[in-house]
Structure formats: C-alpha cells, structure tokens
Amino acid sequence: FHNTSISFQNIPTKSPPPLQSSSSSSTQLQPIEELPPKLQEIIKLFQSVEEPKAKYEQLMFYGKNLNPLDTQFKTKENKVEGCVSQVWVRAYLDKDKNVVYQADSDSVLTKGLAALLVNGLSGRPVQEVLRVSPDFAVLLGLQQSLTPSRNNGFLNMLKLMQRKALELLIEAEKGSESSGNGQIVNDNSENTSLDSKVDENSGVVASSQNGSEENSSGLGSRGMRIKEKLERELSPIELEVEDVSYQHAGHAGVRGSDGETHFNLRIVSKELEGKSLVKRHRLVYSLLDEELQSGLHALSIVAKTPSEVEAK
C-alpha cells in the first residue's frame, strides 16, 4: 500500500453526513475521535459514497492496489480464520515502535477489506490500534455491500491484527525486562481496548473487600464462571466482575453471541506482585482463555496489587 494514492474518482458521491459518536448513537458506538486518523479519513470517504455498489467498487480498487505479501509470510500463524477466502496478515514494529501491517488474499474483494485495515491502522502506536472497537464497521456502511460471511471475515481480520499488535507489545515488554529494566508498569497507563483480549480501563468503580454479594447479583453463568475462576486461582482481596454486555447490543462484534460478551473486571491480588501490566493481563487472559474462545468478546481490566491500592 506504499506510494499508492486511493481516491473515489468517477464514483458518485455526496457530502458526508456528520460522523456518529457515542453520545449520539443508540448503540453507543466508539467516538470517531478515538480512531486512528487514517481510519477516520476512510470512514469519511465511505460515508461520502452514495451507492452501495460504489462502496463495493471502491473495495475492489483497494484490493487491486494492495502490495502483495511475500510467500514466506503466508503461514498458518498469519492466516485469518473464518474467512470465505484465504487471507494472511503480517505485523511488525517500525523504528518508532509503531505497528505496521501487510496483508494479502486470493480474493480481490477480501484483499480490498484487508487493504482498508492495513491503510487505516498501519503506522500507529500499538495502544492506539488496540483501542479500535469493531463497531467502526457500522460507520463504513458496508453491510449492504457485503454478505454476512464477508462481514464476519472482516471482523476476524481486525481481531488478528489486534492480537498481533498485542503480541508485539508483549515481546517489547520482554525485551525491556531482559535488558535489566525490571520496572513494574503501573495500571495507571494509557487505556487500551482489544477485541477478544484484555485491556486497561481506569473507569471501573472499586468494589468492597473480598467481593460483595452485590457484585455477583445479576451475573449470568459466564459471569459467575469468571468470578469463581479468578477467586480460585488468584485469591483476590478485591474482585468485581460487571457484565456490561447490554451497552454493546447490536455491535458487529457481538452478533450471534450468547449475550454475555462484555465485562468490566477489577481485581486486587497479591499474586500480581512483581508483574508488569502486560504480564498481569497475560495472566488473566490465560485463566479465562476458555471463555474467550467460546463467546466472550472483550474484557476491560483493572489489575492492581494491595500495595498499589494502599499507596493511594
């Protein structure tokens, strides 16, 4: 996608409507301002296209102009699962520690979807990529141009790209630790958001000691399993598990799920002592991997140690 200018030449357009934000959308879409600048530009361009067919043609144009991926990178680890066509995604960090993507597919349309994400997300900090919610696809207005299976494949591409971004972040953390840094990253760092993975969110309200009965009231079967698993494995001093799936009803990422898809989680445990922020998230993620593989869409996590809580 290097040195390639993509425009809507010769495609009927209209003035783009005001972009939706969380304050004006009935489904509480992610505010447009939180998206990477290039992705915002792409959304505006797609909203300026009047006909669904023109959106489809633009995706085809994207696909034809995406640089091919070298055969050596078309591996199982880089392959997107759940796509109608074969599609591969590669990710790496540039010299400024921004994530860069490359992609390819055996279908021009799927290649166009991949190109849209490559262009919209490349060259941005890992944390910014992780914050992108899959519901931005609603703003693109592609539903009429794509089959349900294509829409699902598009979501899976974003999931893989975000997972690769997280892996790069973890590897960078490992490199920092091996160099003798040894510094523990505080949970007050910048918020991150990752589909089907964990993220930091300082907005979760703290619970009472040892988790109150109030916390567990209203939790469904998945919420109770999450609570019981964390209590058993981490012996938390504080634990709050909050089901906020109702806030995400209608989002592209939760269609077809069992309803318990989004949770806020706050945990205070001695088991987190000596672990960086990334390692704490990896620990929670590994403990809840079975849930993440069976319909849990996203976690919003605050993970602290008793000493960090007492210091405040």
Secondary structure, 3 states (H helix, E strand, C coil): CCCCCCCCCCCCECCCCCCCCCCCCCCCCCCHHHCCHHHHHHHHHHHHECCHHHHHHHHHHHHHCCCCCCHHHCCCCCECCCCCCCEEEEEEECCCCEEEEEEEECCHHHHHHHHHHHHHHCCEEHHHHHCCCCCHHHHHCCCCCCCHHHHHHHHHHHHHHHHHHHHHHHHHHHHHHHCCCCCCCCCCCCCCCCCCCCCECCCCCCCCECCCHHHHCCCCHHHHHHHHHHHHHHCCCEEEEEECHHHHCCCHHHCCCCCCCEEEEEEECHHHCCCCHHHHHHHHHHHCHHHHCCCCCEEEEEEECHHHHHHC
